[in-house]
Amino acid sequence: IRINNIRCVPHQTIEDNYFTFQIVINAQSYSIISEITYFYYIRNGSVTNGGVWSENIYIQWSKIFKDQLSALNASSLDFVFKKKD
């Protein structure tokens, strides 16, 4: 995390998606496990569960997707998506 200067984005409402992406794209290796190790709490009236997303949240998602696409294009990774049977 420190070597790749990975940080949470200040004032970002939906930070975990982008943070996780940065970890995965910069990792030398990773594994997927079946155990549940992350718990996500859903609160009524929260920004992501309030039923109405503000224009600011849509702008943040757009920026996240653009940044992720740029990072993928700049990387030397060859992404192949396969369906696991």
PDB file of N, CA, C and O in Angstrom:
ATOM      1  N   ILE A   1       0.841  -1.189   0.000  1.00  0.00           N
ATOM      2  CA  ILE A   1       0.000   0.000   0.000  1.00  0.00           C
ATOM      3  C   ILE A   1       0.886   1.252   0.000  1.00  0.00           C
ATOM      4  O   ILE A   1       0.638   2.185  -0.763  1.00  0.00           O
ATOM      5  N   ARG A   2       1.898   1.272   0.838  1.00  0.00           N
ATOM      6  CA  ARG A   2       2.770   2.453   0.899  1.00  0.00           C
ATOM      7  C   ARG A   2       3.603   2.607  -0.368  1.00  0.00           C
ATOM      8  O   ARG A   2       3.720   3.709  -0.904  1.00  0.00           O
ATOM      9  N   ILE A   3       4.183   1.506  -0.851  1.00  0.00           N
ATOM     10  CA  ILE A   3       5.044   1.571  -2.046  1.00  0.00           C
ATOM     11  C   ILE A   3       4.281   2.105  -3.246  1.00  0.00           C
ATOM     12  O   ILE A   3       4.828   2.877  -4.035  1.00  0.00           O
ATOM     13  N   ASN A   4       3.029   1.705  -3.392  1.00  0.00           N
ATOM     14  CA  ASN A   4       2.217   2.126  -4.539  1.00  0.00           C
ATOM     15  C   ASN A   4       1.376   3.367  -4.241  1.00  0.00           C
ATOM     16  O   ASN A   4       0.538   3.768  -5.049  1.00  0.00           O
ATOM     17  N   ASN A   5       1.609   3.969  -3.077  1.00  0.00           N
ATOM     18  CA  ASN A   5       0.908   5.190  -2.677  1.00  0.00           C
ATOM     19  C   ASN A   5      -0.613   5.054  -2.795  1.00  0.00           C
ATOM     20  O   ASN A   5      -1.291   5.944  -3.308  1.00  0.00           O
ATOM     21  N   ILE A   6      -1.129   3.935  -2.317  1.00  0.00           N
ATOM     22  CA  ILE A   6      -2.569   3.679  -2.368  1.00  0.00           C
ATOM     23  C   ILE A   6      -3.208   4.314  -1.140  1.00  0.00           C
ATOM     24  O   ILE A   6      -2.803   4.051  -0.007  1.00  0.00           O
ATOM     25  N   ARG A   7      -4.193   5.138  -1.376  1.00  0.00           N
ATOM     26  CA  ARG A   7      -4.872   5.861  -0.313  1.00  0.00           C
ATOM     27  C   ARG A   7      -6.373   5.881  -0.585  1.00  0.00           C
ATOM     28  O   ARG A   7      -6.820   5.712  -1.719  1.00  0.00           O
ATOM     29  N   CYS A   8      -7.126   6.088   0.470  1.00  0.00           N
ATOM     30  CA  CYS A   8      -8.549   6.356   0.287  1.00  0.00           C
ATOM     31  C   CYS A   8      -8.672   7.769  -0.274  1.00  0.00           C
ATOM     32  O   CYS A   8      -7.864   8.641   0.045  1.00  0.00           O
ATOM     33  N   VAL A   9      -9.653   7.984  -1.085  1.00  0.00           N
ATOM     34  CA  VAL A   9      -9.858   9.293  -1.694  1.00  0.00           C
ATOM     35  C   VAL A   9     -10.610  10.180  -0.696  1.00  0.00           C
ATOM     36  O   VAL A   9     -11.707   9.834  -0.258  1.00  0.00           O
ATOM     37  N   PRO A  10     -10.021  11.319  -0.342  1.00  0.00           N
ATOM     38  CA  PRO A  10     -10.704  12.211   0.614  1.00  0.00           C
ATOM     39  C   PRO A  10     -12.064  12.659   0.096  1.00  0.00           C
ATOM     40  O   PRO A  10     -12.219  12.964  -1.087  1.00  0.00           O
ATOM     41  N   HIS A  11     -13.028  12.696   0.973  1.00  0.00           N
ATOM     42  CA  HIS A  11     -14.386  13.177   0.682  1.00  0.00           C
ATOM     43  C   HIS A  11     -15.096  12.330  -0.368  1.00  0.00           C
ATOM     44  O   HIS A  11     -16.038  12.799  -1.006  1.00  0.00           O
ATOM     45  N   GLN A  12     -14.658  11.100  -0.553  1.00  0.00           N
ATOM     46  CA  GLN A  12     -15.289  10.188  -1.505  1.00  0.00           C
ATOM     47  C   GLN A  12     -16.352   9.394  -0.767  1.00  0.00           C
ATOM     48  O   GLN A  12     -16.072   8.812   0.281  1.00  0.00           O
ATOM     49  N   THR A  13     -17.557   9.362  -1.292  1.00  0.00           N
ATOM     50  CA  THR A  13     -18.652   8.649  -0.642  1.00  0.00           C
ATOM     51  C   THR A  13     -18.510   7.141  -0.810  1.00  0.00           C
ATOM     52  O   THR A  13     -18.789   6.390   0.125  1.00  0.00           O
ATOM     53  N   ILE A  14     -18.085   6.689  -1.970  1.00  0.00           N
ATOM     54  CA  ILE A  14     -18.015   5.264  -2.271  1.00  0.00           C
ATOM     55  C   ILE A  14     -16.550   4.892  -2.454  1.00  0.00           C
ATOM     56  O   ILE A  14     -16.088   4.685  -3.576  1.00  0.00           O
ATOM     57  N   GLU A  15     -15.828   4.809  -1.351  1.00  0.00           N
ATOM     58  CA  GLU A  15     -14.382   4.654  -1.441  1.00  0.00           C
ATOM     59  C   GLU A  15     -13.890   3.225  -1.544  1.00  0.00           C
ATOM     60  O   GLU A  15     -12.799   3.005  -2.071  1.00  0.00           O
ATOM     61  N   ASP A  16     -14.636   2.246  -1.071  1.00  0.00           N
ATOM     62  CA  ASP A  16     -14.109   0.881  -1.010  1.00  0.00           C
ATOM     63  C   ASP A  16     -13.910   0.247  -2.380  1.00  0.00           C
ATOM     64  O   ASP A  16     -12.996  -0.560  -2.549  1.00  0.00           O
ATOM     65  N   ASN A  17     -14.733   0.587  -3.354  1.00  0.00           N
ATOM     66  CA  ASN A  17     -14.583   0.032  -4.701  1.00  0.00           C
ATOM     67  C   ASN A  17     -13.240   0.432  -5.303  1.00  0.00           C
ATOM     68  O   ASN A  17     -12.496  -0.422  -5.785  1.00  0.00           O
ATOM     69  N   TYR A  18     -12.931   1.707  -5.277  1.00  0.00           N
ATOM     70  CA  TYR A  18     -11.696   2.201  -5.881  1.00  0.00           C
ATOM     71  C   TYR A  18     -10.472   1.732  -5.094  1.00  0.00           C
ATOM     72  O   TYR A  18      -9.460   1.363  -5.689  1.00  0.00           O
ATOM     73  N   PHE A  19     -10.554   1.744  -3.779  1.00  0.00           N
ATOM     74  CA  PHE A  19      -9.444   1.298  -2.939  1.00  0.00           C
ATOM     75  C   PHE A  19      -9.104  -0.163  -3.235  1.00  0.00           C
ATOM     76  O   PHE A  19      -7.934  -0.504  -3.411  1.00  0.00           O
ATOM     77  N   THR A  20     -10.113  -1.020  -3.291  1.00  0.00           N
ATOM     78  CA  THR A  20      -9.896  -2.442  -3.579  1.00  0.00           C
ATOM     79  C   THR A  20      -9.306  -2.631  -4.973  1.00  0.00           C
ATOM     80  O   THR A  20      -8.409  -3.455  -5.154  1.00  0.00           O
ATOM     81  N   PHE A  21      -9.788  -1.891  -5.947  1.00  0.00           N
ATOM     82  CA  PHE A  21      -9.259  -1.971  -7.302  1.00  0.00           C
ATOM     83  C   PHE A  21      -7.764  -1.641  -7.309  1.00  0.00           C
ATOM     84  O   PHE A  21      -6.977  -2.339  -7.948  1.00  0.00           O
ATOM     85  N   GLN A  22      -7.377  -0.587  -6.605  1.00  0.00           N
ATOM     86  CA  GLN A  22      -5.964  -0.203  -6.549  1.00  0.00           C
ATOM     87  C   GLN A  22      -5.109  -1.310  -5.922  1.00  0.00           C
ATOM     88  O   GLN A  22      -3.990  -1.560  -6.371  1.00  0.00           O
ATOM     89  N   ILE A  23      -5.626  -1.957  -4.906  1.00  0.00           N
ATOM     90  CA  ILE A  23      -4.903  -3.064  -4.269  1.00  0.00           C
ATOM     91  C   ILE A  23      -4.715  -4.206  -5.267  1.00  0.00           C
ATOM     92  O   ILE A  23      -3.606  -4.720  -5.413  1.00  0.00           O
ATOM     93  N   VAL A  24      -5.775  -4.605  -5.946  1.00  0.00           N
ATOM     94  CA  VAL A  24      -5.722  -5.743  -6.858  1.00  0.00           C
ATOM     95  C   VAL A  24      -4.800  -5.468  -8.043  1.00  0.00           C
ATOM     96  O   VAL A  24      -3.999  -6.327  -8.410  1.00  0.00           O
ATOM     97  N   ILE A  25      -4.900  -4.300  -8.640  1.00  0.00           N
ATOM     98  CA  ILE A  25      -4.099  -4.022  -9.836  1.00  0.00           C
ATOM     99  C   ILE A  25      -2.605  -3.898  -9.504  1.00  0.00           C
ATOM    100  O   ILE A  25      -1.763  -4.123 -10.373  1.00  0.00           O
ATOM    101  N   ASN A  26      -2.273  -3.547  -8.273  1.00  0.00           N
ATOM    102  CA  ASN A  26      -0.873  -3.403  -7.883  1.00  0.00           C
ATOM    103  C   ASN A  26      -0.299  -4.624  -7.176  1.00  0.00           C
ATOM    104  O   ASN A  26       0.895  -4.658  -6.877  1.00  0.00           O
ATOM    105  N   ALA A  27      -1.120  -5.613  -6.910  1.00  0.00           N
ATOM    106  CA  ALA A  27      -0.643  -6.807  -6.213  1.00  0.00           C
ATOM    107  C   ALA A  27       0.207  -7.671  -7.140  1.00  0.00           C
ATOM    108  O   ALA A  27      -0.067  -7.773  -8.336  1.00  0.00           O
ATOM    109  N   GLN A  28       1.226  -8.282  -6.580  1.00  0.00           N
ATOM    110  CA  GLN A  28       2.030  -9.216  -7.369  1.00  0.00           C
ATOM    111  C   GLN A  28       1.283 -10.532  -7.533  1.00  0.00           C
ATOM    112  O   GLN A  28       1.467 -11.234  -8.528  1.00  0.00           O
ATOM    113  N   SER A  29       0.455 -10.862  -6.578  1.00  0.00           N
ATOM    114  CA  SER A  29      -0.400 -12.041  -6.675  1.00  0.00           C
ATOM    115  C   SER A  29      -1.536 -11.885  -5.671  1.00  0.00           C
ATOM    116  O   SER A  29      -1.445 -11.107  -4.721  1.00  0.00           O
ATOM    117  N   TYR A  30      -2.584 -12.624  -5.893  1.00  0.00           N
ATOM    118  CA  TYR A  30      -3.684 -12.653  -4.930  1.00  0.00           C
ATOM    119  C   TYR A  30      -4.484 -13.923  -5.142  1.00  0.00           C
ATOM    120  O   TYR A  30      -4.409 -14.560  -6.192  1.00  0.00           O
ATOM    121  N   SER A  31      -5.250 -14.277  -4.124  1.00  0.00           N
ATOM    122  CA  SER A  31      -6.095 -15.467  -4.178  1.00  0.00           C
ATOM    123  C   SER A  31      -7.500 -15.089  -3.747  1.00  0.00           C
ATOM    124  O   SER A  31      -7.698 -14.157  -2.967  1.00  0.00           O
ATOM    125  N   ILE A  32      -8.439 -15.800  -4.251  1.00  0.00           N
ATOM    126  CA  ILE A  32      -9.829 -15.615  -3.857  1.00  0.00           C
ATOM    127  C   ILE A  32     -10.193 -16.763  -2.939  1.00  0.00           C
ATOM    128  O   ILE A  32      -9.963 -17.930  -3.258  1.00  0.00           O
ATOM    129  N   ILE A  33     -10.768 -16.417  -1.788  1.00  0.00           N
ATOM    130  CA  ILE A  33     -11.147 -17.440  -0.823  1.00  0.00           C
ATOM    131  C   ILE A  33     -12.662 -17.449  -0.656  1.00  0.00           C
ATOM    132  O   ILE A  33     -13.330 -16.457  -0.946  1.00  0.00           O
ATOM    133  N   SER A  34     -13.186 -18.542  -0.199  1.00  0.00           N
ATOM    134  CA  SER A  34     -14.633 -18.662  -0.068  1.00  0.00           C
ATOM    135  C   SER A  34     -15.162 -18.138   1.270  1.00  0.00           C
ATOM    136  O   SER A  34     -16.365 -17.920   1.414  1.00  0.00           O
ATOM    137  N   GLU A  35     -14.288 -17.939   2.234  1.00  0.00           N
ATOM    138  CA  GLU A  35     -14.729 -17.456   3.539  1.00  0.00           C
ATOM    139  C   GLU A  35     -15.167 -15.998   3.466  1.00  0.00           C
ATOM    140  O   GLU A  35     -14.612 -15.206   2.705  1.00  0.00           O
ATOM    141  N   ILE A  36     -16.152 -15.665   4.253  1.00  0.00           N
ATOM    142  CA  ILE A  36     -16.610 -14.281   4.347  1.00  0.00           C
ATOM    143  C   ILE A  36     -15.723 -13.584   5.377  1.00  0.00           C
ATOM    144  O   ILE A  36     -15.706 -13.959   6.549  1.00  0.00           O
ATOM    145  N   THR A  37     -14.997 -12.581   4.935  1.00  0.00           N
ATOM    146  CA  THR A  37     -14.085 -11.875   5.838  1.00  0.00           C
ATOM    147  C   THR A  37     -14.378 -10.384   5.887  1.00  0.00           C
ATOM    148  O   THR A  37     -13.705  -9.649   6.609  1.00  0.00           O
ATOM    149  N   TYR A  38     -15.345  -9.937   5.151  1.00  0.00           N
ATOM    150  CA  TYR A  38     -15.701  -8.519   5.097  1.00  0.00           C
ATOM    151  C   TYR A  38     -17.182  -8.412   5.378  1.00  0.00           C
ATOM    152  O   TYR A  38     -17.994  -9.065   4.722  1.00  0.00           O
ATOM    153  N   PHE A  39     -17.534  -7.602   6.337  1.00  0.00           N
ATOM    154  CA  PHE A  39     -18.931  -7.422   6.688  1.00  0.00           C
ATOM    155  C   PHE A  39     -19.341  -5.994   6.347  1.00  0.00           C
ATOM    156  O   PHE A  39     -18.674  -5.033   6.728  1.00  0.00           O
ATOM    157  N   TYR A  40     -20.429  -5.876   5.637  1.00  0.00           N
ATOM    158  CA  TYR A  40     -20.912  -4.592   5.182  1.00  0.00           C
ATOM    159  C   TYR A  40     -22.211  -4.292   5.900  1.00  0.00           C
ATOM    160  O   TYR A  40     -23.173  -5.051   5.788  1.00  0.00           O
ATOM    161  N   TYR A  41     -22.247  -3.210   6.625  1.00  0.00           N
ATOM    162  CA  TYR A  41     -23.443  -2.846   7.372  1.00  0.00           C
ATOM    163  C   TYR A  41     -24.330  -1.942   6.528  1.00  0.00           C
ATOM    164  O   TYR A  41     -23.863  -0.968   5.938  1.00  0.00           O
ATOM    165  N   ILE A  42     -25.604  -2.274   6.480  1.00  0.00           N
ATOM    166  CA  ILE A  42     -26.573  -1.478   5.740  1.00  0.00           C
ATOM    167  C   ILE A  42     -27.416  -0.718   6.757  1.00  0.00           C
ATOM    168  O   ILE A  42     -28.106  -1.311   7.586  1.00  0.00           O
ATOM    169  N   ARG A  43     -27.344   0.588   6.674  1.00  0.00           N
ATOM    170  CA  ARG A  43     -28.125   1.432   7.571  1.00  0.00           C
ATOM    171  C   ARG A  43     -29.223   2.126   6.784  1.00  0.00           C
ATOM    172  O   ARG A  43     -28.977   2.648   5.697  1.00  0.00           O
ATOM    173  N   ASN A  44     -30.422   2.134   7.324  1.00  0.00           N
ATOM    174  CA  ASN A  44     -31.498   2.890   6.696  1.00  0.00           C
ATOM    175  C   ASN A  44     -31.127   4.363   6.694  1.00  0.00           C
ATOM    176  O   ASN A  44     -30.660   4.896   7.701  1.00  0.00           O
ATOM    177  N   GLY A  45     -31.334   5.008   5.575  1.00  0.00           N
ATOM    178  CA  GLY A  45     -31.050   6.429   5.468  1.00  0.00           C
ATOM    179  C   GLY A  45     -29.607   6.761   5.149  1.00  0.00           C
ATOM    180  O   GLY A  45     -29.250   7.936   5.068  1.00  0.00           O
ATOM    181  N   SER A  46     -28.754   5.734   4.961  1.00  0.00           N
ATOM    182  CA  SER A  46     -27.363   6.017   4.612  1.00  0.00           C
ATOM    183  C   SER A  46     -27.289   6.530   3.176  1.00  0.00           C
ATOM    184  O   SER A  46     -28.258   6.426   2.423  1.00  0.00           O
ATOM    185  N   VAL A  47     -26.140   7.080   2.800  1.00  0.00           N
ATOM    186  CA  VAL A  47     -25.975   7.635   1.459  1.00  0.00           C
ATOM    187  C   VAL A  47     -26.191   6.574   0.394  1.00  0.00           C
ATOM    188  O   VAL A  47     -26.858   6.834  -0.608  1.00  0.00           O
ATOM    189  N   THR A  48     -25.633   5.370   0.594  1.00  0.00           N
ATOM    190  CA  THR A  48     -25.752   4.336  -0.433  1.00  0.00           C
ATOM    191  C   THR A  48     -27.033   3.525  -0.315  1.00  0.00           C
ATOM    192  O   THR A  48     -27.365   2.770  -1.230  1.00  0.00           O
ATOM    193  N   ASN A  49     -27.753   3.661   0.776  1.00  0.00           N
ATOM    194  CA  ASN A  49     -28.986   2.896   0.955  1.00  0.00           C
ATOM    195  C   ASN A  49     -30.187   3.810   1.151  1.00  0.00           C
ATOM    196  O   ASN A  49     -31.248   3.345   1.570  1.00  0.00           O
ATOM    197  N   GLY A  50     -30.048   5.076   0.864  1.00  0.00           N
ATOM    198  CA  GLY A  50     -31.121   6.030   1.108  1.00  0.00           C
ATOM    199  C   GLY A  50     -32.194   6.046   0.042  1.00  0.00           C
ATOM    200  O   GLY A  50     -33.199   6.740   0.193  1.00  0.00           O
ATOM    201  N   GLY A  51     -32.002   5.289  -1.045  1.00  0.00           N
ATOM    202  CA  GLY A  51     -33.011   5.232  -2.084  1.00  0.00           C
ATOM    203  C   GLY A  51     -32.835   6.283  -3.167  1.00  0.00           C
ATOM    204  O   GLY A  51     -33.284   6.091  -4.297  1.00  0.00           O
ATOM    205  N   VAL A  52     -32.192   7.383  -2.837  1.00  0.00           N
ATOM    206  CA  VAL A  52     -31.978   8.439  -3.814  1.00  0.00           C
ATOM    207  C   VAL A  52     -30.501   8.808  -3.790  1.00  0.00           C
ATOM    208  O   VAL A  52     -29.973   9.250  -2.769  1.00  0.00           O
ATOM    209  N   TRP A  53     -29.855   8.624  -4.911  1.00  0.00           N
ATOM    210  CA  TRP A  53     -28.440   8.991  -5.012  1.00  0.00           C
ATOM    211  C   TRP A  53     -28.350  10.409  -5.545  1.00  0.00           C
ATOM    212  O   TRP A  53     -29.078  10.797  -6.458  1.00  0.00           O
ATOM    213  N   SER A  54     -27.462  11.157  -4.969  1.00  0.00           N
ATOM    214  CA  SER A  54     -27.281  12.530  -5.420  1.00  0.00           C
ATOM    215  C   SER A  54     -26.452  12.557  -6.704  1.00  0.00           C
ATOM    216  O   SER A  54     -25.806  11.573  -7.063  1.00  0.00           O
ATOM    217  N   GLU A  55     -26.481  13.680  -7.375  1.00  0.00           N
ATOM    218  CA  GLU A  55     -25.679  13.853  -8.582  1.00  0.00           C
ATOM    219  C   GLU A  55     -24.199  13.665  -8.253  1.00  0.00           C
ATOM    220  O   GLU A  55     -23.440  13.162  -9.081  1.00  0.00           O
ATOM    221  N   ASN A  56     -23.790  14.062  -7.061  1.00  0.00           N
ATOM    222  CA  ASN A  56     -22.396  13.935  -6.634  1.00  0.00           C
ATOM    223  C   ASN A  56     -21.936  12.477  -6.630  1.00  0.00           C
ATOM    224  O   ASN A  56     -20.800  12.191  -7.008  1.00  0.00           O
ATOM    225  N   ILE A  57     -22.790  11.564  -6.214  1.00  0.00           N
ATOM    226  CA  ILE A  57     -22.426  10.145  -6.191  1.00  0.00           C
ATOM    227  C   ILE A  57     -22.240   9.626  -7.617  1.00  0.00           C
ATOM    228  O   ILE A  57     -21.303   8.870  -7.875  1.00  0.00           O
ATOM    229  N   TYR A  58     -23.103  10.011  -8.535  1.00  0.00           N
ATOM    230  CA  TYR A  58     -22.950   9.586  -9.932  1.00  0.00           C
ATOM    231  C   TYR A  58     -21.661  10.146 -10.539  1.00  0.00           C
ATOM    232  O   TYR A  58     -20.989   9.461 -11.310  1.00  0.00           O
ATOM    233  N   ILE A  59     -21.323  11.369 -10.197  1.00  0.00           N
ATOM    234  CA  ILE A  59     -20.071  11.963 -10.676  1.00  0.00           C
ATOM    235  C   ILE A  59     -18.883  11.187 -10.112  1.00  0.00           C
ATOM    236  O   ILE A  59     -17.911  10.940 -10.826  1.00  0.00           O
ATOM    237  N   GLN A  60     -18.954  10.800  -8.833  1.00  0.00           N
ATOM    238  CA  GLN A  60     -17.877  10.021  -8.220  1.00  0.00           C
ATOM    239  C   GLN A  60     -17.722   8.673  -8.920  1.00  0.00           C
ATOM    240  O   GLN A  60     -16.600   8.268  -9.226  1.00  0.00           O
ATOM    241  N   TRP A  61     -18.820   7.975  -9.177  1.00  0.00           N
ATOM    242  CA  TRP A  61     -18.750   6.682  -9.870  1.00  0.00           C
ATOM    243  C   TRP A  61     -18.138   6.845 -11.250  1.00  0.00           C
ATOM    244  O   TRP A  61     -17.316   6.027 -11.662  1.00  0.00           O
ATOM    245  N   SER A  62     -18.527   7.892 -11.972  1.00  0.00           N
ATOM    246  CA  SER A  62     -17.975   8.139 -13.298  1.00  0.00           C
ATOM    247  C   SER A  62     -16.466   8.330 -13.228  1.00  0.00           C
ATOM    248  O   SER A  62     -15.732   7.777 -14.048  1.00  0.00           O
ATOM    249  N   LYS A  63     -16.000   9.106 -12.258  1.00  0.00           N
ATOM    250  CA  LYS A  63     -14.565   9.331 -12.102  1.00  0.00           C
ATOM    251  C   LYS A  63     -13.846   8.033 -11.731  1.00  0.00           C
ATOM    252  O   LYS A  63     -12.761   7.757 -12.243  1.00  0.00           O
ATOM    253  N   ILE A  64     -14.442   7.242 -10.852  1.00  0.00           N
ATOM    254  CA  ILE A  64     -13.840   5.959 -10.457  1.00  0.00           C
ATOM    255  C   ILE A  64     -13.666   5.064 -11.688  1.00  0.00           C
ATOM    256  O   ILE A  64     -12.592   4.497 -11.889  1.00  0.00           O
ATOM    257  N   PHE A  65     -14.703   4.933 -12.509  1.00  0.00           N
ATOM    258  CA  PHE A  65     -14.623   4.074 -13.696  1.00  0.00           C
ATOM    259  C   PHE A  65     -13.582   4.579 -14.686  1.00  0.00           C
ATOM    260  O   PHE A  65     -12.840   3.781 -15.260  1.00  0.00           O
ATOM    261  N   LYS A  66     -13.517   5.883 -14.894  1.00  0.00           N
ATOM    262  CA  LYS A  66     -12.519   6.453 -15.803  1.00  0.00           C
ATOM    263  C   LYS A  66     -11.111   6.188 -15.278  1.00  0.00           C
ATOM    264  O   LYS A  66     -10.223   5.809 -16.043  1.00  0.00           O
ATOM    265  N   ASP A  67     -10.904   6.387 -13.975  1.00  0.00           N
ATOM    266  CA  ASP A  67      -9.592   6.136 -13.371  1.00  0.00           C
ATOM    267  C   ASP A  67      -9.201   4.665 -13.477  1.00  0.00           C
ATOM    268  O   ASP A  67      -8.047   4.341 -13.757  1.00  0.00           O
ATOM    269  N   GLN A  68     -10.170   3.779 -13.252  1.00  0.00           N
ATOM    270  CA  GLN A  68      -9.889   2.344 -13.348  1.00  0.00           C
ATOM    271  C   GLN A  68      -9.524   1.960 -14.779  1.00  0.00           C
ATOM    272  O   GLN A  68      -8.587   1.190 -14.988  1.00  0.00           O
ATOM    273  N   LEU A  69     -10.237   2.475 -15.751  1.00  0.00           N
ATOM    274  CA  LEU A  69      -9.932   2.173 -17.152  1.00  0.00           C
ATOM    275  C   LEU A  69      -8.545   2.695 -17.526  1.00  0.00           C
ATOM    276  O   LEU A  69      -7.788   2.002 -18.206  1.00  0.00           O
ATOM    277  N   SER A  70      -8.212   3.887 -17.097  1.00  0.00           N
ATOM    278  CA  SER A  70      -6.879   4.442 -17.378  1.00  0.00           C
ATOM    279  C   SER A  70      -5.791   3.590 -16.744  1.00  0.00           C
ATOM    280  O   SER A  70      -4.760   3.334 -17.365  1.00  0.00           O
ATOM    281  N   ALA A  71      -6.015   3.149 -15.506  1.00  0.00           N
ATOM    282  CA  ALA A  71      -5.029   2.319 -14.814  1.00  0.00           C
ATOM    283  C   ALA A  71      -4.854   0.984 -15.523  1.00  0.00           C
ATOM    284  O   ALA A  71      -3.730   0.501 -15.657  1.00  0.00           O
ATOM    285  N   LEU A  72      -5.943   0.381 -15.977  1.00  0.00           N
ATOM    286  CA  LEU A  72      -5.847  -0.877 -16.713  1.00  0.00           C
ATOM    287  C   LEU A  72      -5.098  -0.698 -18.028  1.00  0.00           C
ATOM    288  O   LEU A  72      -4.253  -1.520 -18.382  1.00  0.00           O
ATOM    289  N   ASN A  73      -5.404   0.366 -18.745  1.00  0.00           N
ATOM    290  CA  ASN A  73      -4.741   0.614 -20.020  1.00  0.00           C
ATOM    291  C   ASN A  73      -3.254   0.903 -19.839  1.00  0.00           C
ATOM    292  O   ASN A  73      -2.449   0.564 -20.706  1.00  0.00           O
ATOM    293  N   ALA A  74      -2.886   1.518 -18.733  1.00  0.00           N
ATOM    294  CA  ALA A  74      -1.488   1.864 -18.475  1.00  0.00           C
ATOM    295  C   ALA A  74      -0.689   0.688 -17.912  1.00  0.00           C
ATOM    296  O   ALA A  74       0.541   0.713 -17.914  1.00  0.00           O
ATOM    297  N   SER A  75      -1.381  -0.325 -17.438  1.00  0.00           N
ATOM    298  CA  SER A  75      -0.695  -1.455 -16.819  1.00  0.00           C
ATOM    299  C   SER A  75      -0.220  -2.448 -17.879  1.00  0.00           C
ATOM    300  O   SER A  75      -0.635  -2.400 -19.037  1.00  0.00           O
ATOM    301  N   SER A  76       0.645  -3.329 -17.452  1.00  0.00           N
ATOM    302  CA  SER A  76       1.126  -4.386 -18.345  1.00  0.00           C
ATOM    303  C   SER A  76       0.314  -5.665 -18.152  1.00  0.00           C
ATOM    304  O   SER A  76       0.681  -6.727 -18.654  1.00  0.00           O
ATOM    305  N   LEU A  77      -0.773  -5.553 -17.431  1.00  0.00           N
ATOM    306  CA  LEU A  77      -1.599  -6.731 -17.158  1.00  0.00           C
ATOM    307  C   LEU A  77      -2.401  -7.121 -18.388  1.00  0.00           C
ATOM    308  O   LEU A  77      -2.875  -6.264 -19.133  1.00  0.00           O
ATOM    309  N   ASP A  78      -2.546  -8.403 -18.589  1.00  0.00           N
ATOM    310  CA  ASP A  78      -3.368  -8.928 -19.667  1.00  0.00           C
ATOM    311  C   ASP A  78      -4.590  -9.552 -19.016  1.00  0.00           C
ATOM    312  O   ASP A  78      -4.516 -10.662 -18.489  1.00  0.00           O
ATOM    313  N   PHE A  79      -5.693  -8.859 -19.050  1.00  0.00           N
ATOM    314  CA  PHE A  79      -6.889  -9.339 -18.372  1.00  0.00           C
ATOM    315  C   PHE A  79      -7.690 -10.271 -19.292  1.00  0.00           C
ATOM    316  O   PHE A  79      -8.082  -9.897 -20.397  1.00  0.00           O
ATOM    317  N   VAL A  80      -7.914 -11.459 -18.815  1.00  0.00           N
ATOM    318  CA  VAL A  80      -8.749 -12.416 -19.515  1.00  0.00           C
ATOM    319  C   VAL A  80      -9.813 -12.858 -18.514  1.00  0.00           C
ATOM    320  O   VAL A  80      -9.490 -13.372 -17.443  1.00  0.00           O
ATOM    321  N   PHE A  81     -11.048 -12.660 -18.858  1.00  0.00           N
ATOM    322  CA  PHE A  81     -12.121 -13.049 -17.969  1.00  0.00           C
ATOM    323  C   PHE A  81     -12.683 -14.389 -18.428  1.00  0.00           C
ATOM    324  O   PHE A  81     -13.095 -14.547 -19.577  1.00  0.00           O
ATOM    325  N   LYS A  82     -12.690 -15.334 -17.523  1.00  0.00           N
ATOM    326  CA  LYS A  82     -13.188 -16.663 -17.844  1.00  0.00           C
ATOM    327  C   LYS A  82     -14.275 -17.027 -16.851  1.00  0.00           C
ATOM    328  O   LYS A  82     -14.204 -16.682 -15.671  1.00  0.00           O
ATOM    329  N   LYS A  83     -15.262 -17.718 -17.340  1.00  0.00           N
ATOM    330  CA  LYS A  83     -16.317 -18.202 -16.470  1.00  0.00           C
ATOM    331  C   LYS A  83     -15.853 -19.493 -15.846  1.00  0.00           C
ATOM    332  O   LYS A  83     -15.429 -20.414 -16.544  1.00  0.00           O
ATOM    333  N   LYS A  84     -15.933 -19.563 -14.528  1.00  0.00           N
ATOM    334  CA  LYS A  84     -15.521 -20.783 -13.835  1.00  0.00           C
ATOM    335  C   LYS A  84     -16.705 -21.731 -13.806  1.00  0.00           C
ATOM    336  O   LYS A  84     -17.801 -21.351 -13.394  1.00  0.00           O
ATOM    337  N   ASP A  85     -16.487 -22.956 -14.240  1.00  0.00           N
ATOM    338  CA  ASP A  85     -17.572 -23.946 -14.236  1.00  0.00           C
ATOM    339  C   ASP A  85     -17.711 -24.584 -12.882  1.00  0.00           C
ATOM    340  O   ASP A  85     -18.572 -25.441 -12.689  1.00  0.00           O
TER     341      ASP A  85
END
